[in-house]
């Protein structure tokens, strides 16, 4: 959008994103999610902010580092916006750390309520945060690049890769995402055992070895990580997208799949419910193996339904370009600026108020 941006990120990040400088911050690894790094608060942030002189601070998925950003914005009397895009309390439950679920929820509420606005990506998440006492909530979804992800990227050779030697008449069903507890990939076991279905898992993570053992004998193909053009071609060369994760605040991979012309089969929990119209662009399932298997069987047995859903899914994605999403964000920036200016005027006025006791 033409804004000058300075980025603070964990120290595994690149040094630049386009023209924007990235400041590497000391970070911690997460044992149960090796691909995840959490940046730590650091006093050097203030030095960079003094040099950069920002007009607004935007926190993405606050955890630890973002406390520095929230406090720095308050000290400078500039607006601070925070995204709620990772359901950390739910992750604590999935990893047997339920004891930390409520404390993490309260900690995140402290950070978010210290900001001028909190942006959440789905109606489900907005409602959840409202119940937990979060304030000044706004819905800000995600866009999708409908050129980068498109049915036009379908390739016969990529379909063969997805099949990995299985019968070419099979319905190719793909999952894309991390292989982790909270993704509930185990709910796809009955899908994997269904005749005429070729399930391919794209992605990697700490749970891969365990899942490979659990799905042994089903013919499921674990393809590993894919990026860029390869990922776009894999999406477009499949027939159906399946995503059982119940703890997504949004589910960007669902939009990418729909932009690629795939009907999406998702669980009836979390932000993914906002993305799929049941019976039109895909199916919304109960969180059990049978429900997912039945949905996939319908798409296997009724190609006309699959073709119609494919078209409708693509139409949905085309109606959500990044340009519209970023224009909405500019509106939220303007709103946060007005809130900040109003708070600053009230604060200045209170300094000159003389209390008188009568």
N, C-alpha and C positions, 0 to 999 in steps of 0.2 A: 504493500500500500504506500510505499515511498517514505516510510518512517525510518529514522535513524535508531538503530537498536544495539544495545550492549547485552550480551548473554552471560549469565553465570551458570555453570554446569559442572557435573562431576569430572574428575581429572582424566577420564578416558575419552572425553569429547574431543572433536576436532578443534583446531585453533580458530577457524573461521567458518561461518555459514554464509556463503555469498560475500557481500561486503561487510557483514556484521562480525565484530570481534567476539570471540568466546573466551571468557576468563575461566581457567581450570581451577576447581576448588577441591581440597582434600576430601576424600570420600571413603565410605565403608562398603564392603561387600555384604551380600545377604546369602547365607549358606544355602537356604532352601531355594533361592533363585539366583544362581551364579551370574546370570546376564544382567542383574540389577545392581546399580551402585547408588548410594545415598550420600549426597554432598552434605558437608558439615558447616555449621555457622563459622564465620571467620571475620575478624576485625578489618582485614584488608579490603572487604567490600566497601567500607566507607571511603577509603582512598579513591577507589575507582569511581564511586558515585560522585565524589567531590569534583573529579576531573570531567566526568561525563555530563553532569548537571541534568538529570532526567526530568521530564515533565510528568511522568507516570511510571509506576512500578507494577509489573504483571507477574504474579507468582503462578507457576505451573505445578500442580500436584504437591502442595506444601507438605513438608514433613519436618525437616530439621533446618536446612539452610534458609528456608523461607522466613523463619522467624527474624533473621537479620534484615531481610527485605521489608517485612511488615513494619518493624521498628524504625528502620531507616526512612521509610516513607512518612511515618508519623512525625519524626523529628524534623523532616524537611517540609512538612505541611503540604505534601503532594499526594494525589490519589493513589491508592493501592487496590488492585483487583487480584482476586485469587481464583484459579480453576479448581474445582473438585472433580478429579478425573480418575482417581484410584481409590477403591473402597478398601482402605487398610483395615478397618474393623472386621470386615467380612473375611479378609485374608487371614487375620489372626485366628478366626474360628476354623478355617479350612486346614490350618497347620497345627491344630491342637494347642493353640495359645489363647484360648477363650478368656483367660484371666486378663489379657491385655486388650481385649476388644473394647470394653467400655472406657478404660483410661485413654486409649488412642483416639476414641471418638471425642472425648472431652478435650484432649489436647488439640485436635484438629479444629474443633469448634472455637477454641480460644484464638487460634491463628485466623480463621476465616472471619469471625465476628470482629476482629481487629482491623479488618479491611473495609473499604467503602462498598464493594460489591463482591459477591461470590457467584461465579458462573458455573452452572452444572449442565451437563450435556443432554439430559433426558428428563422427561416428566417423572419417571419412576424415581430418579435420584433427587429431583427437586422435592417430591413428596416425602421421601425418606429424611432428607436433611431438615425439612420444616418440622417434622415430628421430633427431631433431635435438638431443636432450639437454634438452628442456624438462622441468621438474619440477612436481609437485603439480598435475596436469592433471585437470580435471573437465569433463564434457559439460553444456553449457547451451544448449539450442536456442532457437527463437523461437516465439512464439505468433502467432495470426492472428485478426483480428476477423471472425468468420463472419457477423456482421450487416452490417458495413461492406462486406464482400466476399461476395456471395451471388448465386445464380442469379435471385433475385427482382428484381435490378436490370437484367435483360435488357430492352432497348428496341428496337423496330423502327427508330426513327430513328437509333439508334446503330449498328445493323447496317449501315444505308445509308452512314453516315459511314465505317465501316471498309472497306466495299466500294469506296467512292470511284468509283462509276460502273461497276464490273465486274459481271459476270453474277450475279444474286441466287442462282442455284443453286450457286455456288461454295462450297467449304468455306473458311470464314474462319479463317485461321491467324495468330496474333499473336505477336510478340516484344515484351517490355517490358524496358527497361533502357538503360543508357548505350551510346552508339555509340563504342566504343573498341577498340583492338587486342585486348585480352585477352578480349573477349566472343566473338570468332571468328564474327561474323555472316556472314562469307564462306562458312561451311559450309552456309548456307541457300540458296545460289544454285540448286541443282538443285530444291529445294522450290519456289522462285519460278518455275521454268520448267515445273513439272508442270501439265498440263491439269486444270482443275477446282479449282485451288487459288488462293485470293486471299491473298497474304502481305501483312500490314500490320506495319510497324515502328513501335512507340510508344517515344519517347525521343529524346534528342539527345546531341550530343557532338562532340568534335574530328574524328571520322572521318566525319561525316555526308556531306560533299560527295564524299569518295572513294567511299563506299558507294553513294550515289545514281548516280554514274557507273558503278560496277561492276554495279549491278542494272538499269541502263537497258535498256529493251526487254523486261523481264520482267513489267511491270505492277505491280511492288511499290510500295506506297504508304507513304511516309515521313510519319508523322502528327505528329511532334514530341512535346514534353512534354505529359503529362496529369497532373492531380492530383485528389485527393479524390473527389467523387461522379462526376466525368467519367471518371476512371480506373476506378472500380468498375463503371460502366455499360459501358465499353469491354470490360473483361474478360468480363462476363456476356453480352455481345451477340456474342461470338466463338464459334467451335466448338472450337478446339484451341489450346493454348499450346505454344510451342516455344522452347527455351533451350539454345544450344550452348556456353555459356561453360564452360571446363574448370577455371577457377581460383577458383571460388566456395568460400568456407569454409562457406556455408550455402545461400543462394539464396532470399531472402524472397519474391521475385516468383513463384516456383514455388508457394509456399503460398497466396499471394493468388489465383493463377489457379485452383488446386484448390478453394479455398473458393468460387470463382465458378462451379464446376461444369465446369471444363475438364479434359480429359485432358492430361497434361503429357508432352511429348517432350523428353528431356534427354540430355546426353552422359554417358558412363560414367566421368567423372572429377570429382573435387571433392565438395563437400558435398551437391550436389543428388542424389547417388545415394541418400542417406539418406531422401529425401522421396518418391521414386517407386518403387512396386512394379511391376516390369516385367510387362506383360501384364494388370495389374489396374487401376492408376490412371493408366497411361500406358505409354510405351516408353522404355527406356534404350538409347542408340545408340552405335555406334563413332564416333570423331571424324572422320567423312568425309561428304561430301555425299550419297553414295548411300544410306547408312544412314538419314539423316534423311528423305530423299525416300521411301524404302520405308515407313517408319513412318507418314508422313502419308498415303500412298496407301492403306494398310490402313484408316485412319480415314475416308478419303473413301469407300472402296468397301464398307465394312461398318458401316452406321449403328447396327446393334444392338450391336456392340462399343463404339462411341463412346458410346452411351447408358449402357451398363453401366459403362464407365470414368468417365463423368461422375458417376454416382451414387457410385461408390467413392471418387473424388477428394474429393467433398464430405464424405463420411463421415470421411475421414482428417482433413480440416481441422477439422471440428467436434470431433474428439477432441484438438485442440491449442489450447485457448483460452489467452489471455494470463494468465488468473487462475492456471492450473496452472503456467505457466512462471515467473510471479513468485513463487509459493509455493516453487518449487524454489530460486529465487535467495535467498529469505530463509533457506533451509536452508544454502546456501553461505556466506552472511554469518555465520551462527552458527558454522559450522565454521572460518572464517577467524579469528573472534574467539577461539575456543578455541586455535587454533595460535599466535596472537599472545600470548595470556595465558601459554601454556606456555613460549614463547620468552623472554618477559619474566621469568618466575620463574627460568629457568635462568640468564639474564644477571645477575639480582640475586644469585643464589646464588654465581656465579663471582667476584663482587666480594669476597666474604667468605671465599673459600677461600685458606688459607695454604699455599703450596707448601713442602714440607719435603724436603730431600735426605738420604737415608739411605746 
